């Protein structure tokens, strides 16, 4: 479904703006209905992979193909045709939520902005259904971000992504700031969604033991190189 070919990315770092190669000719693939995990230490470049695939930044070298079509290259921005198909779930969910907007309205806004509901009333019904999908009560829709926990905020962000009927979810350290119970809940929700909707998941984490329990393949990123850790 998604094929990453020979991606490289440099950044200028430090006072002298020294060029550092964060990603060095990395390649991997994701099939439909599977979980692929990328592990690595903090600062190793894992989130850079997520940002490139989700279209936030461009690679310096290499191509990304989605369903056989060129999605991203150094000379081509993220194809808007597939923007709904690939959704990023960030590490810090509160940064994705407007503190002055009720969380239910945030989900409804996503639905209406993409023309996925003919009316606000039907959008509200979709919001309730999405909240149930991520194990949240419908009453939570009337709360503001400051009134919910980190685990609940992460599930709201997942619900926003799910509203767009994606084919690939990129979970970028989505459980790293949560306690063990909340981590387990988020992972189970993602796996349930994969089974129900046939999604693929790219799970990015520094916690290798965590991802070993549910991944089809695990890659490790170190010094810009991506190495396959297990075989299917």
N, C-alpha and C positions, 0 to 999 in steps of 0.2 A: 504493500500500500504506500509506504513512505520509504524512499531510498536516499540516503545521504552519501554523496560521493566526494571524497578528497577535499573536505572542507578545511580551510585554514583561516585563522583570524589573529591579527596583531593588534596590540594596544600600546600607546605611549604611556609610560608610567614614571613616577618620581619627578623630582625637581628638574632634572635634566631631560625629561621627556624621552627616556631611553625606550626603544622599541622592544617589546617583549612578545614572543609568540605564545599566545594562549592556547590555540588549537593548531595542531600540526598534521595536516593531511589525514583527517579522520574520516572513516566510512562506517556506516552501519545501516541496518534496514529494520523496518517494523512491518509485520504482517497483520492482516485483519484479525481482530478478536484475540489479541495477545498483549501481554505486558512485557515491555523491555525496560530494564533499569540501567541507569548509569550512576556509578558510585565514584567517589573521589574526595579528597580533602577539601576543606574550605579554601576558596580562592584558586582551585585547580582549573576552573573554566566550565564547570557543569552548567551553570546558569547562562553562560554565553551560548552554549548549544541550544538551550531552551529559547533564548531571545532570537537566535537566527531562524530556527524552525517556525517560530510564531510570527516572524516578519518584523520584529522590533528593530533589528540591525541586519546589515548585509554581511556576508562572508567576504574575505579578501580573495579567496580562491575556492573553486569547487562548485558543485551544483546540488540542488535538492529536487527530487522528483516526487510527485504525488499522483498516484494512480496512472503512472506512465507519462504524465505531463510535467514539463519543467515548471517548478514552483518558484524557486529562488536561485539566483546566481549573482556574481558580483555586478553584472550589468542589468539585472532584472529584479525589480522590487517584487514583494509578495503579491501573487496574483489575487486580486480581489474576488475572483470567481470562487476561490476556495477558502476565503477568510472565515466563514462560519464553520467550516469543517474541522478546523484546527484551533483549539481553544487552550489558553494557558491558565493554569491555576497557580497563582503566585505564593511565595513563602509568607508574605505579610498581607493577609486578606483585608485588614482595615484600611490599607492604602488604596484599595480598589473600591471602597465604599465612601459615599459622601456622608460626612457626619451629620449633616442637616436634613438628610433624606431617610425616610423609613425604609427598612430593608426590603419590604414587600414592593414598595414603589420602585426601588432600584431594579428588581427583577422584572417588574411590569414594563418599565422604561425600555429595557433591553428587548422585550417581546414586541412592543409597539414600534420601536425604532427600526426594526427589521421587517415590519409588515407581517408578523406571524400571528396576529389576532386582529379581527375587524373592529373591535371595540374595547374600551377600558374595562367594561364589565366582564367580557370573556377573558381578557388578559388577567384580571384578578382571579378568575377561576383556574387559569393555568398556573398562576403563582401558587395557589393552594396545593395543586397537584404536584408541582415541583418541590415544594417544601416537604411533602410526604415522601417523595423519592429520596430525600436526603435526611430523613428521620427527624424532621422538625415539626412542631405543632403549627397549625395555621395561624394561631394567635400571635406568633412571633413576627408575622408580617407587619404588625403595627408598631414594632419597636425600632429605635434608632441604634446605630452601631455601638454607641456608648453603653447601651443597655443589654448587650449580648456578650457571651464569652468568646474566647479565641477559637475554640472548636466550632461554635455555632457560626461565627463569622466565616470560617473556612467552608462550612457547608452552604452558606448563602452564596459564596462565590462559585461553588460547584453548581448550585442551582441556576445561577446566571448563565454559566457556560452551557449547561444542559438545555436551557431554553432555546438555544440556537441549533439544536439537533446535530451536535458535532459527530465526527467520525474518529477523531483523535484528541485525547485529552493529554496535556503535558502538565504533570504535577511536579512543580519545581520546589523541592524541599517543603512540600505542603504539610508535612507532619512534624517538621523538625522543632517547632516552637510549642508543641502540644505535649500534654502528659500522656502516659502510656495508654490509658483508657480512650482518650480522644484520638490518639494515633490509630488504635485498633478500629475505632468506629469509622474514621475517614477511609482507611484502607478497605474495610468491608463494604462501605458504600460504593467506592470506586469499582470494586470487583463485581458487586451486584449490578451496577450500571453497565459494565462490560458484558456481562452475561445477558442482561435483558435487551440491550440495544445493539449488541454486536460491536461495541466500541473497541478501539485500541488505546493503550495507555503507555506513555513514556514517563516513567517514574524516576525522578532525579533525587538522590539522597546521599548523604555521607555515611549512612548507617548500612553497611553491607549485610550484617546478620538479619536486619529487618527485611530487606528486599529478597533474600534467599527463599523466604517462605512462599512467595507468590509470583515470582518472575519466570517467564519463559526463557529469557536470556539476560545475562548480566554483563555489562561492560564496565571496565575501570579506567578512569581518566587520570593520568599522571604525566606531568611534564609535557603536556600538549598531545600526548599519544593516547589513543583509545584501544584498549586490549580486551578481547573477549575472555570472560572468566569461566563460563560454563557452556556446554553444548546442549542443544535441544534433545 
